[in-house]
Amino acid sequence: MTDLASLVNGKRILITGGLGMIGSTLAQKLVPLGAKVTLVDACIDPYGANLFNIENIRSQLTVNIADIRDKEAMKWLVRGQDIIFNLAGQVSHNDSIENPFLDADINYLGHLNVVENMRKFNPRAVVVFSGSRLQFGRIEYNPVDEKHPLNPRTPYALNKTAAENLYKFYFEMHEIPCVVFRIANPYGPRSQMKHSKYCMINWFLRLAMENKTISIFGDGEQMRDYIYVEDLADALLLAAVTPACHGEIFNVGSGTGARFKEMVEILVDIVGQGKVQSVPWPKDYVNVETGDYITNITKLQKTIDWKPRVDLRTGIQQTFDYYQRHRAQYW
Ligand SMILES: NC(=O)c1ccc[n+]([C@@H]2O[C@H](COP(=O)([O-])OP(=O)(O)OC[C@H]3O[C@@H](n4cnc5c(N)ncnc54)[C@H](O)[C@@H]3O)[C@@H](O)[C@H]2O)c1
């Protein structure tokens, strides 16, 4: 087993988007391991920044409210870091259709600003990028491996793909060690619970906790790969400290598919309330629907000592327990 503590103890680690779900979960793992963590977050609505996500470790890390698009701020923030998890992002693929400029501004130009400042001021740091399964567009075969064609169908997926190529370029041209991930559907504690723009399981959990109606599009047979955020953070962390991952692209998910209606059934069963109805696919969803998606995690598992530990039922139960305890901080 990889001894993470010996690899990150005393290391300086920057996490952009650090007050959001994935970034704060990483911070929760890194601080007890002795890493010197700095979080950068612009706290832009409607994304998931929440200081409560790190309240228990607030005195053991640095929080810097800054935007990854800010050239002066990032020039200083990248310096001296050993690892940069560059997770800041506009996360809603539907919003990217409404506001493609904002998406390009954050998800492409913001990321360019970080890596370009790394090139000038800290080219030896490792940088980790969080792309999306949506980059694949309509799925041609399952499980989806890294060789599956990329056919981005929204500005979000397009800009994530452009950013992925940007990281590849900086690796090949400037030898900046990068690790690129294409993430399936993450869920779990510390996600925003205010809207349904992303993290569907979390939103459905809220509806069930309020005994409201959950709408299933179509027959509910669509297959998705839901990955618990703790498992996802472990993969990101291990890849960052594994030299064989640098310059590589990985698909990351649970490696297991679950039907949409099956996920909803588990959720309603765990919460003990919530109504379910089937509705026709809304037009704006039909246009971006990808078809069934299951991640092929073989390449990742060959490269790092990692396996998803939390199955869907356990993950939803743990997420429910978390929001029952801390509902006031997220509603
Ligand atoms: N949640 C998902 O469904 C999903 C799936 C695949 C990939 N990702 C990617 O993972 C990353 C983290 O997402 P998350 O799930 O933790 O979402 P999140 O909304 O919880 O976190 C994103 C964070 O980025 C911050 N942010 C946004 N724009 C910023 C900017 N310009 N400068 C600094 N901070 C900024 C937000 O304030 C927020 O705290 C994102 O890049 C996202 O695109 C997420």
The ligand as an SDF file (V2000), in Angstrom:
LIG
                    3D

 44 48  0  0  0  0  0  0  0  0999 V2000
  -19.3430   17.8090   -9.6760 N   0  0  0  0  0  0  0  0  0  0  0  0
  -19.3200   17.2130  -10.8720 C   0  0  0  0  0  0  0  0  0  0  0  0
  -20.3290   16.6760  -11.3410 O   0  0  0  0  0  0  0  0  0  0  0  0
  -18.0250   17.1640  -11.6680 C   0  0  0  0  0  0  0  0  0  0  0  0
  -17.8490   16.1850  -12.6380 C   0  0  0  0  0  0  0  0  0  0  0  0
  -16.6730   16.1660  -13.3950 C   0  0  0  0  0  0  0  0  0  0  0  0
  -15.6940   17.1380  -13.1710 C   0  0  0  0  0  0  0  0  0  0  0  0
  -15.8970   18.0760  -12.2160 N   0  0  0  0  0  0  0  0  0  0  0  0
  -14.8900   19.1310  -12.0540 C   0  0  0  0  0  0  0  0  0  0  0  0
  -14.2960   19.0570  -10.7690 O   0  0  0  0  0  0  0  0  0  0  0  0
  -13.9480   20.3790  -10.3210 C   0  0  0  0  0  0  0  0  0  0  0  0
  -14.4640   20.5900   -8.9160 C   0  0  0  0  0  0  0  0  0  0  0  0
  -15.8810   20.4870   -8.9440 O   0  0  0  0  0  0  0  0  0  0  0  0
  -16.7620   20.2110   -7.6410 P   0  0  0  0  0  0  0  0  0  0  0  0
  -17.6150   19.0610   -7.9360 O   0  0  0  0  0  0  0  0  0  0  0  0
  -15.9360   20.2150   -6.4110 O   0  0  0  0  0  0  0  0  0  0  0  0
  -17.7170   21.5010   -7.6960 O   0  0  0  0  0  0  0  0  0  0  0  0
  -17.8980   22.6740   -6.6290 P   0  0  0  0  0  0  0  0  0  0  0  0
  -18.8550   23.6510   -7.2080 O   0  0  0  0  0  0  0  0  0  0  0  0
  -18.2220   22.1050   -5.3040 O   0  0  0  0  0  0  0  0  0  0  0  0
  -16.4290   23.3220   -6.5830 O   0  0  0  0  0  0  0  0  0  0  0  0
  -15.9530   24.1880   -7.5760 C   0  0  0  0  0  0  0  0  0  0  0  0
  -15.2960   25.3550   -6.8560 C   0  0  0  0  0  0  0  0  0  0  0  0
  -14.6160   26.1790   -7.8180 O   0  0  0  0  0  0  0  0  0  0  0  0
  -14.7780   27.5350   -7.3740 C   0  0  0  0  0  0  0  0  0  0  0  0
  -14.5450   28.4060   -8.5180 N   0  0  0  0  0  0  0  0  0  0  0  0
  -15.3280   28.5460   -9.6300 C   0  0  0  0  0  0  0  0  0  0  0  0
  -14.7750   29.4440  -10.4590 N   0  0  0  0  0  0  0  0  0  0  0  0
  -13.6190   29.8580   -9.8800 C   0  0  0  0  0  0  0  0  0  0  0  0
  -12.5950   30.7610  -10.2690 C   0  0  0  0  0  0  0  0  0  0  0  0
  -12.6830   31.4290  -11.4180 N   0  0  0  0  0  0  0  0  0  0  0  0
  -11.5290   30.9370   -9.4520 N   0  0  0  0  0  0  0  0  0  0  0  0
  -11.4490   30.2750   -8.2670 C   0  0  0  0  0  0  0  0  0  0  0  0
  -12.4040   29.4230   -7.8390 N   0  0  0  0  0  0  0  0  0  0  0  0
  -13.4710   29.2180   -8.6430 C   0  0  0  0  0  0  0  0  0  0  0  0
  -16.1850   27.5880   -6.8510 C   0  0  0  0  0  0  0  0  0  0  0  0
  -16.3950   28.7120   -6.0140 O   0  0  0  0  0  0  0  0  0  0  0  0
  -16.3050   26.2650   -6.1370 C   0  0  0  0  0  0  0  0  0  0  0  0
  -15.9340   26.3570   -4.7680 O   0  0  0  0  0  0  0  0  0  0  0  0
  -14.5040   21.3430  -11.3690 C   0  0  0  0  0  0  0  0  0  0  0  0
  -13.4560   21.7410  -12.2310 O   0  0  0  0  0  0  0  0  0  0  0  0
  -15.5110   20.5230  -12.1250 C   0  0  0  0  0  0  0  0  0  0  0  0
  -15.6970   20.9540  -13.4620 O   0  0  0  0  0  0  0  0  0  0  0  0
  -17.0030   18.0920  -11.4370 C   0  0  0  0  0  0  0  0  0  0  0  0
  1  2  1  0
  2  3  2  0
  2  4  1  0
  4  5  1  0
  4 44  2  0
  5  6  2  0
  6  7  1  0
  7  8  2  0
  8  9  1  0
  8 44  1  0
  9 10  1  0
  9 42  1  0
 10 11  1  0
 11 12  1  0
 11 40  1  0
 12 13  1  0
 13 14  1  0
 14 15  2  0
 14 16  1  0
 14 17  1  0
 17 18  1  0
 18 19  2  0
 18 20  1  0
 18 21  1  0
 21 22  1  0
 22 23  1  0
 23 24  1  0
 23 38  1  0
 24 25  1  0
 25 26  1  0
 25 36  1  0
 26 27  1  0
 26 35  1  0
 27 28  2  0
 28 29  1  0
 29 30  1  0
 29 35  2  0
 30 31  1  0
 30 32  2  0
 32 33  1  0
 33 34  2  0
 34 35  1  0
 36 37  1  0
 36 38  1  0
 38 39  1  0
 40 41  1  0
 40 42  1  0
 42 43  1  0
M  CHG  2   8   1  16  -1
M  END
$$$$
